[in-house]
Amino acid sequence: MCAGILPDKGNVDDLTQEFLAESQEGLDRMERCLTELEAHPEDRSLITEIFRAVHTIKGTTGFLGFKRLEKLAHAGENLLGSLRDGRLLVNERLIDGLLQLKDGLRNILEIIGITGGEGTRAVDNDDSLIASLDRLNAAESGQSDHPLEARQSSGEQGDENSRSSAVDAGANEKTLRIDVDVLNRMMNLVGDLVLTRNQILRSEAAQAFPELVRSLDATTADLRETVMQARMQPVGNLFRKFPRMVRDLAKSCGRAVRLQYSGQETGLDKSLLEAIKDPLTHAVRNAVDHGIEKPEARLLAGKPSEGLITLRAFQQSGSVVIEITDDGAGIATERVLAKAVERELVTPEQAAGMSERETLQLIFLPGFSTAAAVTNVSGRGVGMDVVRANIEKVGGSVELASQVGVGTTLRLRVPLTLAIVPALVVRCGGQSFALPQSALVELVHLSTGEAAAMVESIGSASFYRLRGRLLPMVELRSLLQLKTSAPPTGKGIHVAVLEAEGRRYGLVVEELMAPEEIVVKPLSGIVRELGLFTGAAVLGDGSMALIVDVAAAGQRAGVKPSEIKEEDAAEAPVTEEALEEYLLFEGEGEATQALPLCVVERIEELARSEISRIEGRVMLRYRGETLVLHDAGAVLQQNPAVAMLTVLICTEPGSASRQGLIVRRVLDVSSGRVAEAVDKDQGAQARAVLIGNRLIALCELRPQEGVRMHWSEVA
Amino acid sequence: MLQAVVRAGSDAQESSVCTVGLGELWLGIETACVREVLGERDVETVPLMPSYLAGVLPNRGVMLTVLCLRSLLGMPRYEGRSSVMIVEDGSAGGPFGLLVDRIGGIVSVTDAMLEPTPSTLKEQSRQLFNGVYKLQDRLLVRIEAKQLRPESLSELQGLVAQ
């Protein structure tokens, strides 16, 4: 049972509108069934489903008087009838013909949707299509060429899932199908809300008030959850469009590609689903065109001639991750660098000093495309930069990983909903502004002295040397021309390091407030046109904050999108190895130690009373789990009276368990690389990190036995 | 808040307007266009916007754009705390807010009481004024929600002093 909510359309009456929505859904279903049918030609239920879709269209058009549509649907129905009765066998030509039929029908439906009529132009003629359908119908089963054989892939999980869901109702672009149960629940909750309001209005006794507020609170929470749930759509609705696209694309560029998907039941807000549709389509196109090699090349490389593209969706800590993986040629970094130099995106000197990760990031620069030949599919230089911009616009992020000869994985990470985003609230010029956490890289506080020494100016632009890189500084006050008195001196400055669409800059603000989950309200026309704010939000204390569009603000301030700064390339040592980021801290005996930044989840300041000692181990109750703490800095032994502890919450990649590390002081984050083993006297291999020209002991985490440390003389 | 209840003299073509005050000036806007009277409110300023845009205000789940009527008419800033009235003209743009010094009451008027806007007024005011009602004790300037739409004001922008 479903209720369709339809948009207003000027030229089309309600009845036709409903018919259009229904027919589009029928055609969506038909499309899915057709791609399924190609893989399982023996499946009769699929043929029946397709027949039913076309038959319904034909039946209703006759009633509504759309002659052209009826004629085409009729020809299609005849062909499908023969197929259903077993007079024809499924083959590739037949599937092509049926796909054309589907496109033809969809085309007419679109014209009706826009004009209310079926189209009268010369091109609006289906005779040739009808003739080709008739020809297919006339072919006797015996004459038909190579009936398709069931593919080997039928056992795979992705295929099975998509098959069972292919017959489900799909979602139309502009309408939303809501389970009537959900709608009823919403109505009941609204009823409760009204009831509570009435009670509050009439209640005179103050003691009844807490009870009423509790009821109001519960109803509001339920209602919010129900509405969110109604907006959630399975990602599968999006995935289902891909089999057909991949099939056509693979054909036109001479590739053999199999598409497999999983996690299609993962829910995502409807507006987000729309927002990621184009980037995802682009990414899949790229995977077919650039990723998968030609069958001959694949055989030579010892891979099956048929390439595999996997779409995987899953939820991970409050966001939805969609991975597009291909088992193609991977991205050759030399070619990326050569192309980037050719396009003058980087200088040859810069290119020489770039790590693999930095090189892959170049692909996201505007005007970059690696396709050796420009095809009509992709390779026109508008590509990954648009993908990234679109994903970042909805507060998501894009990651790319690739291995030459093995394949490429593109990971799109998007929030569950657009309505509520985590943001950092800052103050400037007496007003509050919200910076989306997704664009926030780090926060830096500079004392007045540090600011004077480390903020350098070139002309009117000022820069801060952040770990050797020049970071352009943008003053929020002057960017927004806020009319206020001079900033309070003596307290230093707060810098929020932001990055969006490749623009990285430090935003200077007056005050940092708490991070908050804000409910985003879109702005109306004239304010939105300014383009600097994506919305506004009411904060927890009732005051308001404008949400800064980080990319647009950077652009307005003149920050250019660039992955590397010139200064950086000049200073960076030429190295073959990838540089990794390390967190530096003061450990035992005030010696500096390093920990790979990727294992550090959070840095917490905890009161000593929060930890307890159980059987000689130091334990901490942290966010519902029990962590073992390791006293790397020997803080507890040497300083039993200390009240506050700095604890690094660490997760070892590949293990689910967390552990804590008590340190004396967190010093900095720097990039460096693992140095060769220098001291083997202790039996175990001692490891150190080379940061700049300093050798720093690497602290290693061991999941079971705790921290094992090796370290060597500091050079 | 001043409650201005005024009896209309004639009974021909009676309509009601909601009055708002700007200093000495009283203006009337058709009651049908007034969605809600909010009273004294603080409006969140949006940087870099023309001065006639007072800012944004959350109301019933949406963020409304609020216009500063004083600034539109080239009047100096109000010293006290301004009030907000929410108006809509039935167009697709949705409702928007008007920032005024104070909100008066409902007044019944007739077409017979309406005179054309005096031509001696400043150009800026003449563009927004839509005639003047002669009430017994004072004049009431008629303004229309349609002409105040934030989107349609950009052409006026040149006239509004920053």
Interface residues (C-beta under 8 A of the other chain):
Chain A: G429 Q431 L480 Q481 L482 K521 P522 L523 S524 G525 I526 V527 L530 L532 F533 G535 A536 V538 M544 A545 L546
Chain B: E44 T45 V46 P47 L48 M49 L53 V56 P58 G61 V62 M63 L64 T65 G93 G94 F96 P150 E151 L153 S154
